[in-house]
Amino acid sequence: MENGAVYNETTEPQAKPPRRPFGCTRRHLRSWRLSAKALQAILSLLAVIFEEIVEDCIKCGGLYVFEFVSCSAFLLSLLILCVYCTDVYETFGEDKVQRM
């Protein structure tokens, strides 16, 4: 027996799974939930933009609260989309994502 034949089966490189473009997947956030989160991100971004258009206000306290809430909603919806639609969900695991 030749040494090359003994080690031939165990030293072959494993095939890597095919990579998705940018690691994007819709496996964890499907159909209407994906559409709802994308719509939420778009609408909250529009709210931030429209709030920045306001130049003069008499009592600006409510406007600042609205700015904070809409900006927070935009950032959190982007975070949710990034976690559920990329490989991050598999990397961290379902239990850690649920706790987050």
Rosetta blueprint (number, residue, H / E / L):
1 M L
2 E L
3 N H
4 G H
5 A H
6 V H
7 Y H
8 N L
9 E L
10 T L
11 T L
12 E L
13 P L
14 Q L
15 A L
16 K L
17 P L
18 P L
19 R L
20 R L
21 P H
22 F H
23 G H
24 C L
25 T L
26 R L
27 R L
28 H L
29 L L
30 R L
31 S H
32 W H
33 R H
34 L H
35 S H
36 A H
37 K H
38 A H
39 L H
40 Q H
41 A H
42 I H
43 L H
44 S H
45 L H
46 L H
47 A H
48 V H
49 I H
50 F H
51 E H
52 E H
53 I H
54 V L
55 E L
56 D L
57 C L
58 I L
59 K L
60 C L
61 G H
62 G H
63 L H
64 Y H
65 V H
66 F H
67 E H
68 F H
69 V H
70 S H
71 C H
72 S H
73 A H
74 F H
75 L H
76 L H
77 S H
78 L H
79 L H
80 I H
81 L H
82 C H
83 V H
84 Y H
85 C L
86 T L
87 D L
88 V H
89 Y H
90 E H
91 T H
92 F H
93 G L
94 E H
95 D H
96 K H
97 V H
98 Q H
99 R H
100 M L
